[in-house]
């Protein structure tokens, strides 16, 4: 295994050295190697506004309880990545995940790219991501200002991240990090009509419509190639759940019984298996793939 990737600062490619206060850190940017391999800490607060420790906990709960949305979303991501790779005709060299959270998607990238770097603002989520990945270099950072080297990556992925931050700043940073012609795979909560307390709890700034996302991408140096929605078949149920009086329906959606989870998962699985080649016109999540336009 190539250890050089975490012997040097992933931003500056310099070996860390003891600084004035006795800590070991990159002398150029201040990033310091954590006690865990491949994981680098920032000295600045990198938590997005509105996505606090409680939001991070809820995300971890979804990931660890094997939730029907998370589970089938991963299968859709794998399919979309394979479709993008087939169009590209060559494997990816340097993949980047912005906002990797607890790292559930990193194995998908490690299987498809020679090197993977992942950025997230939360230390605890990064520690989980480190434990669940094999080769990914993990960097604590602000996803709208990672300070990683420009034009290094031929694949950038960000799953349900853009809604937590300034969309234009995020897509501009993603474009800065991407090589010309690089691929982007993005997902976001869809349809403002689904806005509910669940978005507030998750720290979302907005839910996206395709046209709005298309304009944001084009304004930031990306050419949209395709898009689809996820949880299209469950959309009426999700709509009802989000608008049902009281909290029972939303709680059932967030923490379903095993039987309900199996049933909803089966609907999503059917959708991913049979309908994912189509561009589904609605759903609770928007998926977009795009190419970096040459400057
Ligand atoms: Zn550095």
py3Dmol code that shows the C-alpha trace and the ligand (Angstrom):
import py3Dmol

protein = """\
ATOM      1  CA  UNK A   1       0.000   0.000   0.000  1.00  0.00           C
ATOM      2  CA  UNK A   2       1.257   3.462  -0.817  1.00  0.00           C
ATOM      3  CA  UNK A   3       1.673   5.312   2.470  1.00  0.00           C
ATOM      4  CA  UNK A   4       3.131   8.430   0.846  1.00  0.00           C
ATOM      5  CA  UNK A   5      -0.407   9.729   0.333  1.00  0.00           C
ATOM      6  CA  UNK A   6      -0.745  10.359   4.080  1.00  0.00           C
ATOM      7  CA  UNK A   7       2.875  11.062   4.930  1.00  0.00           C
ATOM      8  CA  UNK A   8       2.604  14.443   3.229  1.00  0.00           C
ATOM      9  CA  UNK A   9       0.016  17.176   3.740  1.00  0.00           C
ATOM     10  CA  UNK A  10      -2.812  16.412   1.286  1.00  0.00           C
ATOM     11  CA  UNK A  11      -3.090  20.127   0.526  1.00  0.00           C
ATOM     12  CA  UNK A  12       0.529  21.143   0.129  1.00  0.00           C
ATOM     13  CA  UNK A  13       2.304  17.794  -0.412  1.00  0.00           C
ATOM     14  CA  UNK A  14       4.866  18.732   2.275  1.00  0.00           C
ATOM     15  CA  UNK A  15       5.814  16.518   5.225  1.00  0.00           C
ATOM     16  CA  UNK A  16       4.452  17.914   8.522  1.00  0.00           C
ATOM     17  CA  UNK A  17       6.970  19.274  11.051  1.00  0.00           C
ATOM     18  CA  UNK A  18       6.888  20.438  14.689  1.00  0.00           C
ATOM     19  CA  UNK A  19       5.588  24.019  14.868  1.00  0.00           C
ATOM     20  CA  UNK A  20       6.203  26.756  17.460  1.00  0.00           C
ATOM     21  CA  UNK A  21       3.725  25.259  19.963  1.00  0.00           C
ATOM     22  CA  UNK A  22       5.303  21.802  19.738  1.00  0.00           C
ATOM     23  CA  UNK A  23       2.512  20.205  17.688  1.00  0.00           C
ATOM     24  CA  UNK A  24       3.249  18.466  14.407  1.00  0.00           C
ATOM     25  CA  UNK A  25       1.534  20.164  11.465  1.00  0.00           C
ATOM     26  CA  UNK A  26       1.960  21.242   7.868  1.00  0.00           C
ATOM     27  CA  UNK A  27       4.142  24.340   8.005  1.00  0.00           C
ATOM     28  CA  UNK A  28       2.283  25.893   5.051  1.00  0.00           C
ATOM     29  CA  UNK A  29      -1.425  25.361   5.868  1.00  0.00           C
ATOM     30  CA  UNK A  30      -1.585  24.129   9.481  1.00  0.00           C
ATOM     31  CA  UNK A  31      -3.260  20.792   8.695  1.00  0.00           C
ATOM     32  CA  UNK A  32      -2.057  18.192  11.201  1.00  0.00           C
ATOM     33  CA  UNK A  33      -1.918  14.396  10.968  1.00  0.00           C
ATOM     34  CA  UNK A  34      -4.404  12.770  13.383  1.00  0.00           C
ATOM     35  CA  UNK A  35      -3.413   9.673  15.374  1.00  0.00           C
ATOM     36  CA  UNK A  36      -5.360   7.649  12.770  1.00  0.00           C
ATOM     37  CA  UNK A  37      -3.738   6.811   9.416  1.00  0.00           C
ATOM     38  CA  UNK A  38      -4.877   8.823   6.378  1.00  0.00           C
ATOM     39  CA  UNK A  39      -6.806  11.354   8.500  1.00  0.00           C
ATOM     40  CA  UNK A  40      -5.843  15.038   8.765  1.00  0.00           C
ATOM     41  CA  UNK A  41      -7.222  17.620  11.178  1.00  0.00           C
ATOM     42  CA  UNK A  42      -7.807  21.278  10.466  1.00  0.00           C
ATOM     43  CA  UNK A  43      -6.976  23.893  13.089  1.00  0.00           C
ATOM     44  CA  UNK A  44     -10.063  25.935  12.086  1.00  0.00           C
ATOM     45  CA  UNK A  45     -13.764  25.348  12.805  1.00  0.00           C
ATOM     46  CA  UNK A  46     -15.096  23.705   9.650  1.00  0.00           C
ATOM     47  CA  UNK A  47     -18.645  22.834  10.670  1.00  0.00           C
ATOM     48  CA  UNK A  48     -21.188  24.249   8.213  1.00  0.00           C
ATOM     49  CA  UNK A  49     -23.593  26.720   9.797  1.00  0.00           C
ATOM     50  CA  UNK A  50     -26.841  24.901  10.609  1.00  0.00           C
ATOM     51  CA  UNK A  51     -25.286  21.410  10.411  1.00  0.00           C
ATOM     52  CA  UNK A  52     -24.398  20.959  14.056  1.00  0.00           C
ATOM     53  CA  UNK A  53     -23.422  17.912  16.107  1.00  0.00           C
ATOM     54  CA  UNK A  54     -27.093  16.893  16.485  1.00  0.00           C
ATOM     55  CA  UNK A  55     -27.574  16.934  12.680  1.00  0.00           C
ATOM     56  CA  UNK A  56     -24.422  14.825  12.330  1.00  0.00           C
ATOM     57  CA  UNK A  57     -25.785  12.360  14.920  1.00  0.00           C
ATOM     58  CA  UNK A  58     -29.048  11.980  13.029  1.00  0.00           C
ATOM     59  CA  UNK A  59     -27.122  11.329   9.806  1.00  0.00           C
ATOM     60  CA  UNK A  60     -25.041   8.668  11.558  1.00  0.00           C
ATOM     61  CA  UNK A  61     -28.236   7.064  12.897  1.00  0.00           C
ATOM     62  CA  UNK A  62     -29.614   6.785   9.354  1.00  0.00           C
ATOM     63  CA  UNK A  63     -26.357   5.217   8.166  1.00  0.00           C
ATOM     64  CA  UNK A  64     -26.011   2.750  11.022  1.00  0.00           C
ATOM     65  CA  UNK A  65     -29.647   1.660  11.248  1.00  0.00           C
ATOM     66  CA  UNK A  66     -29.543   0.535   7.591  1.00  0.00           C
ATOM     67  CA  UNK A  67     -32.368   2.871   6.553  1.00  0.00           C
ATOM     68  CA  UNK A  68     -34.349   2.172   3.363  1.00  0.00           C
ATOM     69  CA  UNK A  69     -33.472   5.568   1.894  1.00  0.00           C
ATOM     70  CA  UNK A  70     -29.738   5.377   2.610  1.00  0.00           C
ATOM     71  CA  UNK A  71     -29.429   1.733   1.538  1.00  0.00           C
ATOM     72  CA  UNK A  72     -31.131   2.094  -1.822  1.00  0.00           C
ATOM     73  CA  UNK A  73     -29.560   5.496  -2.489  1.00  0.00           C
ATOM     74  CA  UNK A  74     -26.161   3.742  -2.313  1.00  0.00           C
ATOM     75  CA  UNK A  75     -27.297   1.262  -4.954  1.00  0.00           C
ATOM     76  CA  UNK A  76     -28.468   4.103  -7.196  1.00  0.00           C
ATOM     77  CA  UNK A  77     -25.129   5.915  -6.741  1.00  0.00           C
ATOM     78  CA  UNK A  78     -23.255   2.738  -7.766  1.00  0.00           C
ATOM     79  CA  UNK A  79     -25.382   2.455 -10.895  1.00  0.00           C
ATOM     80  CA  UNK A  80     -24.975   6.102 -11.841  1.00  0.00           C
ATOM     81  CA  UNK A  81     -21.196   5.933 -11.308  1.00  0.00           C
ATOM     82  CA  UNK A  82     -21.008   2.843 -13.531  1.00  0.00           C
ATOM     83  CA  UNK A  83     -23.028   4.592 -16.210  1.00  0.00           C
ATOM     84  CA  UNK A  84     -20.766   7.670 -16.033  1.00  0.00           C
ATOM     85  CA  UNK A  85     -17.632   5.472 -16.145  1.00  0.00           C
ATOM     86  CA  UNK A  86     -18.944   3.644 -19.222  1.00  0.00           C
ATOM     87  CA  UNK A  87     -19.540   6.977 -20.995  1.00  0.00           C
ATOM     88  CA  UNK A  88     -16.076   8.147 -20.003  1.00  0.00           C
ATOM     89  CA  UNK A  89     -14.440   4.975 -21.310  1.00  0.00           C
ATOM     90  CA  UNK A  90     -11.514   5.046 -18.822  1.00  0.00           C
ATOM     91  CA  UNK A  91     -11.297   4.526 -15.066  1.00  0.00           C
ATOM     92  CA  UNK A  92     -11.031   7.575 -12.829  1.00  0.00           C
ATOM     93  CA  UNK A  93      -7.596   8.406 -11.441  1.00  0.00           C
ATOM     94  CA  UNK A  94      -8.295  10.868  -8.616  1.00  0.00           C
ATOM     95  CA  UNK A  95     -11.756  10.938  -7.086  1.00  0.00           C
ATOM     96  CA  UNK A  96     -12.868  13.449  -4.472  1.00  0.00           C
ATOM     97  CA  UNK A  97     -15.880  13.268  -2.188  1.00  0.00           C
ATOM     98  CA  UNK A  98     -16.969  16.587  -0.735  1.00  0.00           C
ATOM     99  CA  UNK A  99     -18.949  16.163   2.494  1.00  0.00           C
ATOM    100  CA  UNK A 100     -18.238  12.441   2.925  1.00  0.00           C
ATOM    101  CA  UNK A 101     -20.016  12.309   6.314  1.00  0.00           C
ATOM    102  CA  UNK A 102     -19.443   8.963   8.010  1.00  0.00           C
ATOM    103  CA  UNK A 103     -17.988   7.610   4.765  1.00  0.00           C
ATOM    104  CA  UNK A 104     -20.722   5.231   3.615  1.00  0.00           C
ATOM    105  CA  UNK A 105     -20.029   6.023  -0.046  1.00  0.00           C
ATOM    106  CA  UNK A 106     -16.242   5.813   0.077  1.00  0.00           C
ATOM    107  CA  UNK A 107     -16.061   2.089  -0.815  1.00  0.00           C
ATOM    108  CA  UNK A 108     -18.010   2.926  -4.004  1.00  0.00           C
ATOM    109  CA  UNK A 109     -15.290   5.404  -4.987  1.00  0.00           C
ATOM    110  CA  UNK A 110     -12.379   3.230  -3.825  1.00  0.00           C
ATOM    111  CA  UNK A 111     -13.661   0.492  -6.151  1.00  0.00           C
ATOM    112  CA  UNK A 112     -13.750   2.845  -9.128  1.00  0.00           C
ATOM    113  CA  UNK A 113     -10.816   5.248  -8.783  1.00  0.00           C
ATOM    114  CA  UNK A 114      -7.084   4.834  -8.252  1.00  0.00           C
ATOM    115  CA  UNK A 115      -6.938   7.400  -5.428  1.00  0.00           C
ATOM    116  CA  UNK A 116      -9.668   8.920  -3.306  1.00  0.00           C
ATOM    117  CA  UNK A 117      -9.621  12.042  -1.158  1.00  0.00           C
ATOM    118  CA  UNK A 118     -12.588  12.991   1.023  1.00  0.00           C
ATOM    119  CA  UNK A 119     -13.397  16.211   2.867  1.00  0.00           C
ATOM    120  CA  UNK A 120     -15.835  16.799   5.713  1.00  0.00           C
ATOM    121  CA  UNK A 121     -16.198  19.388   8.452  1.00  0.00           C
ATOM    122  CA  UNK A 122     -17.036  17.033  11.334  1.00  0.00           C
ATOM    123  CA  UNK A 123     -14.245  15.270  13.220  1.00  0.00           C
ATOM    124  CA  UNK A 124     -16.440  12.495  14.575  1.00  0.00           C
ATOM    125  CA  UNK A 125     -17.880  11.682  11.138  1.00  0.00           C
ATOM    126  CA  UNK A 126     -14.356  11.652   9.674  1.00  0.00           C
ATOM    127  CA  UNK A 127     -13.210   9.179  12.345  1.00  0.00           C
ATOM    128  CA  UNK A 128     -16.069   6.859  11.321  1.00  0.00           C
ATOM    129  CA  UNK A 129     -15.181   7.371   7.646  1.00  0.00           C
ATOM    130  CA  UNK A 130     -11.568   6.474   8.391  1.00  0.00           C
ATOM    131  CA  UNK A 131     -12.637   3.243  10.097  1.00  0.00           C
ATOM    132  CA  UNK A 132     -14.865   2.243   7.181  1.00  0.00           C
ATOM    133  CA  UNK A 133     -12.464   3.007   4.326  1.00  0.00           C
ATOM    134  CA  UNK A 134      -9.243   1.384   3.176  1.00  0.00           C
ATOM    135  CA  UNK A 135      -7.201   3.873   1.182  1.00  0.00           C
ATOM    136  CA  UNK A 136      -9.072   7.194   1.177  1.00  0.00           C
ATOM    137  CA  UNK A 137      -7.162  10.213   2.470  1.00  0.00           C
ATOM    138  CA  UNK A 138      -9.521  12.167   4.743  1.00  0.00           C
ATOM    139  CA  UNK A 139      -9.220  15.892   5.308  1.00  0.00           C
ATOM    140  CA  UNK A 140     -11.164  17.981   7.794  1.00  0.00           C
ATOM    141  CA  UNK A 141     -12.187  21.092   5.911  1.00  0.00           C
ATOM    142  CA  UNK A 142     -14.872  23.482   4.720  1.00  0.00           C
ATOM    143  CA  UNK A 143     -16.449  22.035   1.567  1.00  0.00           C
ATOM    144  CA  UNK A 144     -16.805  25.524   0.063  1.00  0.00           C
ATOM    145  CA  UNK A 145     -13.133  26.348   0.759  1.00  0.00           C
ATOM    146  CA  UNK A 146     -11.118  23.126   0.996  1.00  0.00           C
ATOM    147  CA  UNK A 147      -7.748  24.748   0.178  1.00  0.00           C
ATOM    148  CA  UNK A 148      -6.843  21.535  -1.693  1.00  0.00           C
ATOM    149  CA  UNK A 149      -4.801  21.895  -4.897  1.00  0.00           C
ATOM    150  CA  UNK A 150      -6.676  23.073  -7.998  1.00  0.00           C
ATOM    151  CA  UNK A 151      -7.571  20.808 -10.960  1.00  0.00           C
ATOM    152  CA  UNK A 152      -6.412  17.563  -9.332  1.00  0.00           C
ATOM    153  CA  UNK A 153      -9.526  15.416  -9.648  1.00  0.00           C
ATOM    154  CA  UNK A 154     -11.308  13.738 -12.553  1.00  0.00           C
ATOM    155  CA  UNK A 155     -14.340  12.792 -10.438  1.00  0.00           C
ATOM    156  CA  UNK A 156     -16.041  14.916  -7.786  1.00  0.00           C
ATOM    157  CA  UNK A 157     -18.977  13.487  -5.828  1.00  0.00           C
ATOM    158  CA  UNK A 158     -21.152  15.222  -3.243  1.00  0.00           C
ATOM    159  CA  UNK A 159     -24.257  13.468  -1.915  1.00  0.00           C
ATOM    160  CA  UNK A 160     -26.767  15.651  -0.083  1.00  0.00           C
ATOM    161  CA  UNK A 161     -24.211  18.306   0.803  1.00  0.00           C
ATOM    162  CA  UNK A 162     -25.009  21.340  -1.371  1.00  0.00           C
ATOM    163  CA  UNK A 163     -28.257  22.050   0.507  1.00  0.00           C
ATOM    164  CA  UNK A 164     -26.228  22.692   3.697  1.00  0.00           C
ATOM    165  CA  UNK A 165     -24.039  25.438   2.227  1.00  0.00           C
ATOM    166  CA  UNK A 166     -24.006  28.318  -0.263  1.00  0.00           C
ATOM    167  CA  UNK A 167     -24.740  26.485  -3.538  1.00  0.00           C
ATOM    168  CA  UNK A 168     -22.771  28.779  -5.828  1.00  0.00           C
ATOM    169  CA  UNK A 169     -19.699  28.848  -3.563  1.00  0.00           C
ATOM    170  CA  UNK A 170     -19.857  25.057  -3.292  1.00  0.00           C
ATOM    171  CA  UNK A 171     -20.114  24.389  -7.050  1.00  0.00           C
ATOM    172  CA  UNK A 172     -17.396  26.964  -7.781  1.00  0.00           C
ATOM    173  CA  UNK A 173     -15.055  25.241  -5.310  1.00  0.00           C
ATOM    174  CA  UNK A 174     -15.925  21.830  -6.804  1.00  0.00           C
ATOM    175  CA  UNK A 175     -15.095  23.235 -10.259  1.00  0.00           C
ATOM    176  CA  UNK A 176     -11.780  24.664  -9.023  1.00  0.00           C
ATOM    177  CA  UNK A 177     -10.794  21.232  -7.704  1.00  0.00           C
ATOM    178  CA  UNK A 178     -11.818  19.436 -10.933  1.00  0.00           C
ATOM    179  CA  UNK A 179      -9.737  18.907 -14.038  1.00  0.00           C
ATOM    180  CA  UNK A 180     -11.305  20.177 -17.283  1.00  0.00           C
ATOM    181  CA  UNK A 181     -13.645  17.414 -18.491  1.00  0.00           C
ATOM    182  CA  UNK A 182     -13.944  15.917 -14.982  1.00  0.00           C
ATOM    183  CA  UNK A 183     -17.189  14.290 -13.902  1.00  0.00           C
ATOM    184  CA  UNK A 184     -19.442  15.543 -11.128  1.00  0.00           C
ATOM    185  CA  UNK A 185     -22.129  13.480  -9.376  1.00  0.00           C
ATOM    186  CA  UNK A 186     -24.389  15.443  -7.092  1.00  0.00           C
ATOM    187  CA  UNK A 187     -27.536  14.760  -5.118  1.00  0.00           C
ATOM    188  CA  UNK A 188     -29.786  17.129  -3.193  1.00  0.00           C
ATOM    189  CA  UNK A 189     -33.217  17.167  -1.579  1.00  0.00           C
ATOM    190  CA  UNK A 190     -35.778  17.873  -4.307  1.00  0.00           C
ATOM    191  CA  UNK A 191     -39.016  19.830  -4.526  1.00  0.00           C
ATOM    192  CA  UNK A 192     -39.538  22.813  -2.235  1.00  0.00           C
ATOM    193  CA  UNK A 193     -43.112  21.506  -1.795  1.00  0.00           C
ATOM    194  CA  UNK A 194     -41.638  18.734   0.403  1.00  0.00           C
ATOM    195  CA  UNK A 195     -40.108  21.273   2.807  1.00  0.00           C
ATOM    196  CA  UNK A 196     -40.877  20.312   6.410  1.00  0.00           C
ATOM    197  CA  UNK A 197     -39.441  20.286   9.911  1.00  0.00           C
ATOM    198  CA  UNK A 198     -37.253  17.373   8.725  1.00  0.00           C
ATOM    199  CA  UNK A 199     -35.331  19.856   6.540  1.00  0.00           C
ATOM    200  CA  UNK A 200     -35.020  22.250   9.457  1.00  0.00           C
ATOM    201  CA  UNK A 201     -33.716  19.462  11.729  1.00  0.00           C
ATOM    202  CA  UNK A 202     -31.240  18.364   9.059  1.00  0.00           C
ATOM    203  CA  UNK A 203     -29.922  21.913   8.661  1.00  0.00           C
ATOM    204  CA  UNK A 204     -31.021  22.293   5.027  1.00  0.00           C
ATOM    205  CA  UNK A 205     -31.027  25.756   3.480  1.00  0.00           C
ATOM    206  CA  UNK A 206     -33.306  24.727   0.613  1.00  0.00           C
ATOM    207  CA  UNK A 207     -34.681  21.905  -1.520  1.00  0.00           C
ATOM    208  CA  UNK A 208     -33.784  22.043  -5.209  1.00  0.00           C
ATOM    209  CA  UNK A 209     -35.740  22.027  -8.426  1.00  0.00           C
ATOM    210  CA  UNK A 210     -33.950  20.666 -11.490  1.00  0.00           C
ATOM    211  CA  UNK A 211     -34.081  24.013 -13.371  1.00  0.00           C
ATOM    212  CA  UNK A 212     -32.567  25.837 -10.401  1.00  0.00           C
ATOM    213  CA  UNK A 213     -29.771  23.247 -10.111  1.00  0.00           C
ATOM    214  CA  UNK A 214     -29.151  23.409 -13.861  1.00  0.00           C
ATOM    215  CA  UNK A 215     -28.711  27.187 -13.683  1.00  0.00           C
ATOM    216  CA  UNK A 216     -26.445  26.939 -10.628  1.00  0.00           C
ATOM    217  CA  UNK A 217     -24.255  24.356 -12.384  1.00  0.00           C
ATOM    218  CA  UNK A 218     -23.936  26.376 -15.595  1.00  0.00           C
ATOM    219  CA  UNK A 219     -23.120  29.517 -13.629  1.00  0.00           C
ATOM    220  CA  UNK A 220     -20.300  27.650 -11.843  1.00  0.00           C
ATOM    221  CA  UNK A 221     -18.481  26.120 -14.820  1.00  0.00           C
ATOM    222  CA  UNK A 222     -20.311  22.793 -15.093  1.00  0.00           C
ATOM    223  CA  UNK A 223     -22.224  21.394 -18.079  1.00  0.00           C
ATOM    224  CA  UNK A 224     -25.129  19.210 -16.920  1.00  0.00           C
ATOM    225  CA  UNK A 225     -25.130  15.838 -18.695  1.00  0.00           C
ATOM    226  CA  UNK A 226     -28.106  14.112 -17.083  1.00  0.00           C
ATOM    227  CA  UNK A 227     -30.438  14.115 -14.131  1.00  0.00           C
ATOM    228  CA  UNK A 228     -33.020  11.942 -12.430  1.00  0.00           C
ATOM    229  CA  UNK A 229     -34.955  11.747  -9.183  1.00  0.00           C
ATOM    230  CA  UNK A 230     -34.931   9.143  -6.418  1.00  0.00           C
ATOM    231  CA  UNK A 231     -37.963   7.941  -4.433  1.00  0.00           C
ATOM    232  CA  UNK A 232     -40.210   8.719  -7.385  1.00  0.00           C
ATOM    233  CA  UNK A 233     -42.598   5.837  -6.601  1.00  0.00           C
ATOM    234  CA  UNK A 234     -42.685   6.789  -2.907  1.00  0.00           C
ATOM    235  CA  UNK A 235     -43.217  10.476  -3.703  1.00  0.00           C
ATOM    236  CA  UNK A 236     -46.958  10.534  -2.770  1.00  0.00           C
ATOM    237  CA  UNK A 237     -46.179   8.808   0.538  1.00  0.00           C
ATOM    238  CA  UNK A 238     -43.251  11.124   1.259  1.00  0.00           C
ATOM    239  CA  UNK A 239     -45.431  14.137   0.429  1.00  0.00           C
ATOM    240  CA  UNK A 240     -48.140  12.890   2.798  1.00  0.00           C
ATOM    241  CA  UNK A 241     -45.590  12.147   5.520  1.00  0.00           C
ATOM    242  CA  UNK A 242     -44.014  15.597   5.300  1.00  0.00           C
ATOM    243  CA  UNK A 243     -47.400  17.378   5.528  1.00  0.00           C
ATOM    244  CA  UNK A 244     -49.238  15.068   7.934  1.00  0.00           C
ATOM    245  CA  UNK A 245     -50.420  16.899  11.073  1.00  0.00           C
ATOM    246  CA  UNK A 246     -48.399  15.975  14.145  1.00  0.00           C
ATOM    247  CA  UNK A 247     -45.091  14.156  13.977  1.00  0.00           C
ATOM    248  CA  UNK A 248     -46.069  10.475  13.810  1.00  0.00           C
ATOM    249  CA  UNK A 249     -45.698  10.081  10.037  1.00  0.00           C
ATOM    250  CA  UNK A 250     -42.334  11.843   9.880  1.00  0.00           C
ATOM    251  CA  UNK A 251     -41.052   9.799  12.817  1.00  0.00           C
ATOM    252  CA  UNK A 252     -42.163   6.616  11.024  1.00  0.00           C
ATOM    253  CA  UNK A 253     -40.298   7.797   7.921  1.00  0.00           C
ATOM    254  CA  UNK A 254     -37.153   8.543   9.907  1.00  0.00           C
ATOM    255  CA  UNK A 255     -37.264   5.488  12.149  1.00  0.00           C
ATOM    256  CA  UNK A 256     -39.509   2.930  10.431  1.00  0.00           C
ATOM    257  CA  UNK A 257     -40.398  -0.416  11.954  1.00  0.00           C
ATOM    258  CA  UNK A 258     -38.508  -3.326  10.395  1.00  0.00           C
ATOM    259  CA  UNK A 259     -41.535  -4.350   8.413  1.00  0.00           C
ATOM    260  CA  UNK A 260     -42.136  -0.812   7.076  1.00  0.00           C
ATOM    261  CA  UNK A 261     -38.424  -0.423   6.298  1.00  0.00           C
ATOM    262  CA  UNK A 262     -38.459  -3.664   4.297  1.00  0.00           C
ATOM    263  CA  UNK A 263     -41.550  -2.614   2.374  1.00  0.00           C
ATOM    264  CA  UNK A 264     -40.357   0.904   1.561  1.00  0.00           C
ATOM    265  CA  UNK A 265     -36.902  -0.461   0.721  1.00  0.00           C
ATOM    266  CA  UNK A 266     -38.463  -2.950  -1.703  1.00  0.00           C
ATOM    267  CA  UNK A 267     -40.248  -0.110  -3.537  1.00  0.00           C
ATOM    268  CA  UNK A 268     -37.002   1.869  -3.775  1.00  0.00           C
ATOM    269  CA  UNK A 269     -35.103  -1.235  -4.851  1.00  0.00           C
ATOM    270  CA  UNK A 270     -37.611  -1.896  -7.628  1.00  0.00           C
ATOM    271  CA  UNK A 271     -37.218   1.711  -8.748  1.00  0.00           C
ATOM    272  CA  UNK A 272     -33.407   1.534  -8.767  1.00  0.00           C
ATOM    273  CA  UNK A 273     -33.341  -1.864 -10.509  1.00  0.00           C
ATOM    274  CA  UNK A 274     -35.873  -1.161 -13.212  1.00  0.00           C
ATOM    275  CA  UNK A 275     -36.301   2.573 -13.618  1.00  0.00           C
ATOM    276  CA  UNK A 276     -32.818   3.993 -12.987  1.00  0.00           C
ATOM    277  CA  UNK A 277     -31.927   4.105 -16.726  1.00  0.00           C
ATOM    278  CA  UNK A 278     -34.768   6.639 -17.078  1.00  0.00           C
ATOM    279  CA  UNK A 279     -34.739  10.305 -16.131  1.00  0.00           C
ATOM    280  CA  UNK A 280     -37.473  10.209 -13.485  1.00  0.00           C
ATOM    281  CA  UNK A 281     -39.310  13.564 -13.402  1.00  0.00           C
ATOM    282  CA  UNK A 282     -39.950  13.753  -9.654  1.00  0.00           C
ATOM    283  CA  UNK A 283     -38.910  12.227  -6.356  1.00  0.00           C
ATOM    284  CA  UNK A 284     -37.644  13.282  -2.941  1.00  0.00           C
ATOM    285  CA  UNK A 285     -33.992  13.537  -4.101  1.00  0.00           C
ATOM    286  CA  UNK A 286     -32.520  15.090  -7.223  1.00  0.00           C
ATOM    287  CA  UNK A 287     -29.462  13.423  -8.805  1.00  0.00           C
ATOM    288  CA  UNK A 288     -27.417  15.340 -11.366  1.00  0.00           C
ATOM    289  CA  UNK A 289     -24.279  14.453 -13.269  1.00  0.00           C
ATOM    290  CA  UNK A 290     -22.213  17.035 -15.097  1.00  0.00           C
ATOM    291  CA  UNK A 291     -18.864  17.689 -16.801  1.00  0.00           C
ATOM    292  CA  UNK A 292     -16.360  20.398 -15.911  1.00  0.00           C
ATOM    293  CA  UNK A 293     -16.245  22.936 -18.723  1.00  0.00           C
ATOM    294  CA  UNK A 294     -12.735  24.032 -19.778  1.00  0.00           C
ATOM    295  CA  UNK A 295     -12.139  27.563 -18.458  1.00  0.00           C
TER     296      UNK A 295
END
"""
ligand_1 = """\
1
ZN
Zn -0.482 21.881 4.050
"""
view = py3Dmol.view(width=600, height=400)
view.addModel(protein, "pdb")
view.setStyle({"model": 0}, {"cartoon": {"style": "trace"}})
view.addModel(ligand_1, "xyz")
view.setStyle({"model": 1}, {"stick": {}})
view.zoomTo()
view.show()
